[in-house]
């Protein structure tokens, strides 16, 4: 099959391009800007476009399918040419569904935890040499790509993002997958530029449940009151399997999961991760992995990339980076780290980077999110606010929103880095939370900072 990508540079899109290339398809693509690591990975496979930009002449009748990325606009010249020629045009989720129509589709949804849960499932399957198709939002140990597609595998495990499918298809991605087995980990208002009210956001998960195939399975987190309500109220003819936070203990910085065979040490920690683990267990059991096999495999799971990822350690200090940016994620991550290291000083740094987090009206959702930290720092770039065409956000607004005494706020990357360089990290934990990089912070330098 000959496939052309319009906007190939995003993480999901370049990983799909690599997966199709590895499967033997002929892959081409275009974009007006491609950044690392997409650039190097596409170059290594000979898929990097010869020239950046959009070129209508690339689109011919020899192409079997065009896959449209979110970065492309509706007036993109390559898209217009594809429409003119009557070529088959897919959004990312449409293509995945088309590929998986004859497979058992396992879709992991939720405002938080879906990458970790998907990663846990794939780790367990890989450990037991069970091959499945998949797409996940983070790089995993033991896996080359974040997308893997075959003709022969029976299962496909999909991280079900609730963001929009494409510029010409404004449905949330997870509405298109029609899962046979689905999971909802939690619901906390996000993507406010698309879902203007909490009620509207919750409605998307109700639709997701309604898209489960008749006779399918819904695994859901009953500790989340909103998830529990919509799951119990759903009239879809499906089996419903609730899960909740399992019993665990913490001893000397190590988390032990209570199992029928006794306490088992695990690599991940935090109530949110233990809850994710409980959900992953139900999914794996419905994919043919029994409880004992699950525990054997999950003991060695170290986490997905950028999800409470340990990036530096000394005899008395440790540093983590985490993708947390929404209020619920920030609160859960900060509390988890403090509970894991109760006798260490927690220096928690949050970069406000996404559209929602930089929205003045949404800021109040962060109240109390950093309360578990001993030292709390918020960084944001006024340039990022301007680029997103949002109203100006002031330091005073940030301080008022978080409602925390002694909150430190930086808007200059060099000043933030200088703050880190002068800290005494003895008996401390440094937690860096962001979907960005604090205006250019080199995370590889953190080890030398905490030494």
C-alpha positions as CSV (number, residue, x, y, z in Angstrom):
1,X,0.0,0.0,0.0
2,X,1.2,3.5,-0.8
3,X,0.4,6.0,2.0
4,X,1.0,9.8,2.2
5,X,1.0,11.7,5.4
6,X,0.0,15.4,5.5
7,X,1.6,16.7,8.7
8,X,4.0,13.8,9.5
9,X,6.0,15.5,12.3
10,X,3.8,15.0,15.3
11,X,4.7,12.1,17.6
12,X,1.6,10.0,16.8
13,X,1.9,10.6,13.1
14,X,5.6,9.9,12.7
15,X,5.3,6.7,14.8
16,X,2.4,5.6,12.6
17,X,4.6,6.3,9.5
18,X,7.4,4.2,11.0
19,X,5.0,1.4,11.8
20,X,3.6,1.3,8.2
21,X,7.1,1.5,6.8
22,X,8.2,-1.4,9.0
23,X,5.1,-3.4,7.8
24,X,6.3,-3.0,4.2
25,X,4.1,-0.1,3.0
26,X,5.4,2.7,0.8
27,X,5.3,5.8,3.0
28,X,5.8,9.5,2.1
29,X,4.9,12.7,3.9
30,X,5.0,16.4,4.2
31,X,5.2,19.0,6.9
32,X,6.2,22.7,7.3
33,X,8.3,22.0,10.5
34,X,9.5,18.8,11.9
35,X,11.3,18.7,15.3
36,X,13.3,16.2,17.3
37,X,13.0,13.3,18.0
38,X,10.6,12.9,15.0
39,X,13.2,14.4,12.6
40,X,16.1,11.9,13.4
41,X,13.7,8.9,13.5
42,X,12.2,9.7,10.1
43,X,15.7,10.4,8.7
44,X,17.0,7.0,9.9
45,X,14.3,5.2,7.9
46,X,14.6,7.5,4.8
47,X,11.2,9.0,5.4
48,X,12.2,12.6,6.0
49,X,10.8,14.9,3.3
50,X,13.4,16.3,0.9
51,X,12.0,19.8,1.5
52,X,9.8,21.2,4.2
53,X,6.5,22.6,3.1
54,X,3.3,21.6,1.2
55,X,3.5,20.5,-2.4
56,X,0.3,19.7,-4.3
57,X,2.3,17.8,-7.0
58,X,3.2,15.1,-4.4
59,X,-0.5,14.0,-4.5
60,X,-1.2,11.6,-7.4
61,X,-3.6,8.8,-8.2
62,X,-0.9,6.3,-7.3
63,X,-1.5,7.0,-3.6
64,X,-3.8,4.5,-1.9
65,X,-4.5,6.5,1.3
66,X,-3.8,9.9,2.7
67,X,-3.6,10.3,6.5
68,X,-4.3,13.8,7.8
69,X,-2.6,15.1,10.9
70,X,-4.0,17.7,13.3
71,X,-1.2,20.2,12.4
72,X,-2.6,20.5,8.8
73,X,-5.2,23.2,8.0
74,X,-8.4,22.6,6.1
75,X,-7.0,24.7,3.2
76,X,-3.8,22.7,3.0
77,X,-2.8,22.5,-0.7
78,X,-2.0,18.8,-0.5
79,X,-5.4,18.1,1.2
80,X,-7.2,20.1,-1.4
81,X,-5.5,18.1,-4.2
82,X,-6.3,14.8,-2.5
83,X,-10.0,15.9,-2.3
84,X,-9.9,16.9,-5.9
85,X,-8.6,13.5,-7.0
86,X,-11.1,11.7,-4.8
87,X,-8.4,9.9,-2.8
88,X,-9.2,8.0,0.4
89,X,-8.4,10.5,3.2
90,X,-8.2,9.2,6.8
91,X,-7.7,10.9,10.1
92,X,-5.3,9.1,12.4
93,X,-8.1,7.3,14.4
94,X,-10.0,6.5,11.3
95,X,-7.0,4.7,9.8
96,X,-6.3,2.8,13.0
97,X,-10.0,1.7,13.1
98,X,-9.8,0.6,9.5
99,X,-6.7,-1.4,10.2
100,X,-8.2,-3.1,13.3
101,X,-11.8,-3.8,12.1
102,X,-11.2,-7.6,12.4
103,X,-9.2,-7.4,15.7
104,X,-10.2,-7.2,19.3
105,X,-9.9,-3.5,20.0
106,X,-8.8,-2.6,23.6
107,X,-9.1,1.1,24.2
108,X,-7.8,2.9,27.3
109,X,-9.5,6.2,28.0
110,X,-9.5,8.8,30.7
111,X,-8.3,12.3,31.5
112,X,-5.3,10.9,33.3
113,X,-3.4,7.6,33.5
114,X,-4.2,6.2,30.1
115,X,-0.6,6.3,28.9
116,X,0.6,4.5,32.0
117,X,-2.2,1.9,31.9
118,X,-1.6,1.2,28.2
119,X,2.2,0.9,29.0
120,X,1.5,-1.5,31.8
121,X,-0.6,-3.7,29.6
122,X,2.1,-3.8,26.9
123,X,4.8,-4.5,29.4
124,X,2.9,-7.5,30.7
125,X,2.2,-8.8,27.2
126,X,5.8,-8.3,26.2
127,X,7.0,-10.1,29.3
128,X,4.9,-13.1,28.5
129,X,5.8,-13.0,24.7
130,X,2.2,-12.2,23.7
131,X,2.4,-10.1,20.5
132,X,-0.3,-7.4,20.1
133,X,-0.8,-4.4,17.8
134,X,-0.6,-1.1,19.8
135,X,-0.4,2.6,19.8
136,X,0.7,4.4,23.0
137,X,1.7,8.0,23.8
138,X,5.1,7.4,25.3
139,X,8.3,5.5,24.5
140,X,8.5,2.2,26.4
141,X,11.4,0.1,27.5
142,X,11.7,-2.9,25.3
143,X,9.8,-1.3,22.4
144,X,11.3,0.4,19.4
145,X,8.2,2.4,18.3
146,X,5.1,3.8,19.9
147,X,2.9,2.3,17.2
148,X,3.0,-1.3,16.0
149,X,0.6,-2.7,13.3
150,X,0.4,-6.2,11.8
151,X,-2.1,-8.3,9.9
152,X,-1.8,-11.3,12.1
153,X,-2.1,-10.2,15.7
154,X,-5.6,-10.8,17.3
155,X,-5.5,-7.8,19.7
156,X,-4.8,-4.1,19.3
157,X,-4.3,-2.0,22.5
158,X,-5.0,1.7,21.8
159,X,-4.5,4.7,24.0
160,X,-7.7,6.5,23.5
161,X,-7.1,10.3,23.3
162,X,-10.2,12.5,23.7
163,X,-8.7,15.3,21.6
164,X,-10.1,16.0,18.1
165,X,-9.4,13.7,15.2
166,X,-8.3,16.1,12.4
167,X,-9.0,19.6,11.1
168,X,-11.8,18.2,9.0
169,X,-13.1,15.8,11.6
170,X,-13.9,17.4,14.9
171,X,-14.9,14.2,16.7
172,X,-12.8,13.1,19.7
173,X,-10.4,10.4,18.6
174,X,-11.7,7.8,21.1
175,X,-15.1,8.0,19.6
176,X,-13.9,6.3,16.4
177,X,-12.3,3.2,17.7
178,X,-15.5,1.2,18.7
179,X,-13.8,-0.8,21.4
180,X,-14.6,-4.4,22.3
181,X,-12.9,-3.8,25.7
182,X,-12.7,-0.3,27.1
183,X,-11.3,1.3,30.2
184,X,-12.0,4.7,31.8
185,X,-9.4,5.7,34.4
186,X,-10.8,9.1,35.6
187,X,-12.5,12.3,34.4
188,X,-11.1,15.7,35.2
189,X,-11.9,18.7,32.9
190,X,-9.2,19.2,30.2
191,X,-8.9,20.6,26.7
192,X,-11.1,23.6,27.5
193,X,-10.4,25.2,24.1
194,X,-12.5,22.3,22.6
195,X,-14.8,21.4,25.5
196,X,-15.9,24.7,27.0
197,X,-17.7,23.2,30.1
198,X,-17.1,20.3,32.4
199,X,-20.5,18.9,31.5
200,X,-19.6,19.0,27.8
201,X,-16.3,17.2,28.5
202,X,-18.1,14.5,30.5
203,X,-20.5,13.9,27.7
204,X,-17.6,12.8,25.5
205,X,-17.0,9.9,27.9
206,X,-20.7,9.0,27.8
207,X,-20.4,8.8,24.0
208,X,-17.3,6.7,24.4
209,X,-19.2,4.2,26.5
210,X,-22.0,4.1,23.9
211,X,-19.4,3.3,21.2
212,X,-18.4,0.0,22.9
213,X,-19.6,-2.9,20.8
214,X,-22.7,-4.7,22.1
215,X,-21.6,-7.5,24.5
216,X,-18.3,-5.7,25.1
217,X,-16.6,-4.9,28.4
218,X,-16.2,-1.6,30.3
219,X,-13.5,-1.6,33.0
220,X,-13.9,1.6,35.1
221,X,-12.4,3.3,38.2
222,X,-15.1,3.3,40.8
223,X,-13.1,5.6,43.0
224,X,-13.8,8.4,40.6
225,X,-17.3,9.6,41.4
226,X,-18.0,10.9,37.9
227,X,-16.7,7.8,36.2
228,X,-18.7,5.6,38.5
229,X,-21.9,7.5,37.9
230,X,-21.7,7.5,34.1
231,X,-20.7,3.8,34.0
232,X,-23.5,2.7,36.3
233,X,-26.1,4.8,34.4
234,X,-25.0,3.6,30.9
235,X,-27.7,1.4,29.3
236,X,-25.4,-0.1,26.7
237,X,-25.6,-4.0,26.7
238,X,-22.1,-4.5,28.0
239,X,-20.3,-6.1,31.0
240,X,-19.1,-3.6,33.6
241,X,-16.1,-4.3,35.7
242,X,-15.2,-1.7,38.4
243,X,-11.7,-1.5,40.0
244,X,-10.4,0.5,42.9
245,X,-7.2,1.4,44.7
246,X,-5.5,-1.8,45.9
247,X,-4.0,-2.2,49.3
248,X,-0.3,-1.2,49.5
249,X,2.4,-0.1,52.0
250,X,5.5,2.0,51.7
251,X,8.7,1.1,53.6
252,X,12.0,3.0,53.2
253,X,11.1,4.5,49.8
254,X,9.8,1.2,48.4
255,X,6.1,0.5,47.6
256,X,4.8,-3.0,48.3
257,X,1.6,-4.2,46.7
258,X,-0.6,-6.5,48.8
259,X,-1.4,-9.7,46.8
260,X,-2.8,-13.1,47.8
261,X,0.8,-14.3,48.0
262,X,1.9,-11.5,50.3
263,X,3.5,-8.1,49.9
264,X,5.2,-7.6,46.5
265,X,7.8,-4.8,45.9
266,X,7.1,-2.8,42.7
267,X,9.0,-0.1,40.8
268,X,6.2,2.4,40.4
269,X,4.6,4.4,43.3
270,X,1.8,6.7,44.1
271,X,-1.9,6.1,44.7
272,X,-2.7,7.1,41.1
273,X,-0.2,4.5,39.7
274,X,-1.5,1.8,42.0
275,X,-5.0,2.6,40.7
276,X,-3.7,2.4,37.2
277,X,-2.2,-1.0,38.0
278,X,-5.5,-2.3,39.2
279,X,-7.2,-1.2,35.9
280,X,-4.4,-2.8,33.8
281,X,-4.8,-6.0,35.7
282,X,-8.5,-6.3,34.7
283,X,-7.7,-5.6,31.1
284,X,-4.9,-8.2,31.0
285,X,-7.1,-10.8,32.6
286,X,-9.6,-10.2,29.8
287,X,-6.8,-10.7,27.3
288,X,-5.9,-14.1,28.7
289,X,-3.3,-13.2,31.4
290,X,-4.2,-14.6,34.8
291,X,-3.6,-12.7,38.0
292,X,-0.4,-14.6,39.0
293,X,1.1,-14.0,35.5
294,X,0.2,-10.3,35.8
295,X,1.9,-9.8,39.1
296,X,5.0,-11.6,37.9
297,X,5.3,-9.3,35.0
298,X,4.3,-6.0,36.5
299,X,6.9,-6.2,39.3
300,X,9.5,-5.1,36.7
301,X,7.5,-2.3,35.2
302,X,9.5,1.0,35.7
303,X,7.0,3.4,34.1
304,X,6.4,5.1,30.8
305,X,8.8,7.7,29.5
306,X,8.3,11.1,31.3
307,X,5.7,9.6,33.7
308,X,7.4,9.9,37.1
309,X,10.7,9.0,35.4
310,X,13.7,9.0,37.7
311,X,16.3,11.2,35.9
312,X,19.0,11.7,38.6
313,X,20.0,10.2,41.9
314,X,22.7,10.7,44.6
315,X,23.1,9.2,48.1
316,X,20.7,11.8,49.6
317,X,18.8,13.3,46.6
318,X,16.6,12.1,43.8
319,X,15.0,13.9,40.8
320,X,12.0,13.0,38.7
321,X,10.4,14.4,35.6
322,X,6.7,13.9,34.9
323,X,4.4,14.8,32.1
324,X,1.8,16.2,34.6
325,X,0.3,19.5,33.6
326,X,-3.5,19.3,34.3
327,X,-4.6,20.2,37.9
328,X,-5.6,16.6,38.8
329,X,-2.3,15.2,37.5
330,X,-0.2,17.8,39.2
331,X,-1.9,17.2,42.5
332,X,-1.7,13.4,42.3
333,X,1.9,13.4,41.3
334,X,3.0,15.8,44.0
335,X,1.2,13.9,46.7
336,X,2.6,10.6,45.5
337,X,6.2,11.8,45.6
338,X,5.8,13.3,49.1
339,X,4.2,10.2,50.4
340,X,7.0,8.1,48.9
341,X,9.7,10.3,50.4
342,X,8.0,11.7,53.6
343,X,11.4,12.6,55.2
344,X,12.8,14.5,52.3
345,X,12.2,18.1,51.2
346,X,10.1,18.1,48.1
347,X,10.9,20.8,45.6
348,X,8.1,20.7,43.1
349,X,8.4,22.7,39.9
350,X,5.5,23.1,37.4
351,X,5.6,24.6,34.0
352,X,2.3,25.9,32.7
353,X,2.6,25.1,29.0
354,X,-0.7,23.8,27.5
355,X,-3.6,25.9,26.2
356,X,-5.7,25.0,29.2
357,X,-3.1,25.7,31.8
358,X,-2.3,29.1,30.4
359,X,-6.0,30.2,30.3
360,X,-6.7,32.8,32.9
361,X,-10.2,31.4,33.6
362,X,-9.0,27.8,34.0
363,X,-6.1,28.7,36.3
364,X,-8.4,28.5,39.4
365,X,-8.6,24.7,38.8
366,X,-5.0,24.5,40.2
367,X,-6.0,25.6,43.7
368,X,-4.2,23.4,46.2
369,X,-2.4,21.3,43.4
370,X,1.1,22.0,44.9
371,X,0.1,21.9,48.6
372,X,2.1,18.7,49.2
373,X,5.4,20.3,48.2
374,X,7.7,21.9,50.7
375,X,8.9,24.3,48.0
376,X,6.6,25.1,45.1
377,X,7.7,26.8,41.9
378,X,5.6,27.7,38.8
379,X,7.2,28.6,35.5
380,X,5.5,30.0,32.5
381,X,6.5,31.9,29.4
382,X,4.6,35.0,28.4
383,X,5.7,34.3,24.9
384,X,3.8,31.0,25.0
385,X,0.7,32.9,26.1
386,X,1.1,35.2,23.2
387,X,1.7,32.4,20.7
388,X,-1.5,30.7,21.8
389,X,-3.3,34.1,21.5
390,X,-4.5,34.0,25.0
391,X,-5.1,36.9,27.4
392,X,-2.0,38.0,29.4
393,X,-1.4,36.0,32.6
394,X,0.2,37.8,35.5
395,X,2.3,36.5,38.4
396,X,-0.4,37.8,40.7
397,X,-3.1,35.7,38.9
398,X,-0.9,32.6,39.3
399,X,-0.3,33.2,43.0
400,X,-4.1,33.8,43.6
401,X,-5.1,30.7,41.6
402,X,-2.7,28.3,43.4
403,X,-3.7,29.9,46.8
404,X,-0.4,28.9,48.4
405,X,1.9,31.0,50.6
406,X,5.5,31.3,49.4
407,X,4.7,30.2,45.9
408,X,7.7,31.1,43.6
409,X,6.8,32.2,40.1
410,X,9.3,32.5,37.2
411,X,8.8,33.8,33.6
412,X,12.4,33.8,32.6
413,X,14.1,30.5,31.7
414,X,17.5,31.6,32.8
415,X,16.2,32.8,36.2
416,X,14.5,29.4,36.7
417,X,17.7,27.5,35.9
418,X,19.6,29.8,38.2
419,X,17.1,29.0,41.0
420,X,17.9,25.2,40.5
421,X,21.6,25.8,40.4
422,X,21.7,27.5,43.9
423,X,19.5,25.0,45.7
424,X,20.8,22.7,48.4
425,X,19.4,19.3,47.4
426,X,20.7,17.4,50.5
427,X,17.9,15.1,51.6
428,X,15.6,16.4,48.9
429,X,13.5,15.3,46.0
430,X,13.3,17.5,42.8
431,X,10.1,17.0,40.8
432,X,9.9,18.6,37.4
433,X,6.4,18.6,36.0
434,X,5.8,19.8,32.4
435,X,4.8,18.8,28.9
436,X,7.5,21.2,27.8
437,X,11.1,21.9,28.8
438,X,11.0,25.2,30.9
439,X,12.1,27.3,28.0
440,X,15.1,25.1,27.1
441,X,16.2,23.3,30.3
442,X,18.5,20.4,29.5
443,X,17.2,17.5,31.7
444,X,20.5,15.7,31.2
445,X,22.1,18.4,33.4
446,X,19.9,17.6,36.4
447,X,22.3,15.0,37.8
448,X,25.1,17.6,38.2
449,X,22.6,20.1,39.7
450,X,21.6,17.8,42.6
451,X,25.1,16.5,43.3
